[in-house]
Amino acid sequence: MLSDILQAFITLWGGKNAYPTEEKINQNLKQLRYEAWFQDLFSNHTGLFMENKEIRYVIGAVDLDKVLKNEKDKSKFHEVLLILIDKKQR
């Protein structure tokens, strides 16, 4: 079920070439670190953001500029990250 949600999310915001490069992932992480809502999340879960392949994949696959321009999309993206973090902490 979670993988279906993630696939739909990536298709909607990231397009069909959803295999991000490390460069794209790191670029998106750097951009996200300017977002207030992401700063606490990143500081509390730095290890997951740096090492977890599923979280890194989602971060790199989205069209971050599009997501950050729309409050609803930003909220959904935040929610997906929280779900992934919660899943990894179990």
Summary of the structure (lengths in Angstrom):
residues: 90
radius of gyration: 11.9
end to end distance: 16.7
largest distance: 32.0
contacts: 240
relative contact order: 0.18
helix: 81%
strand: 0%
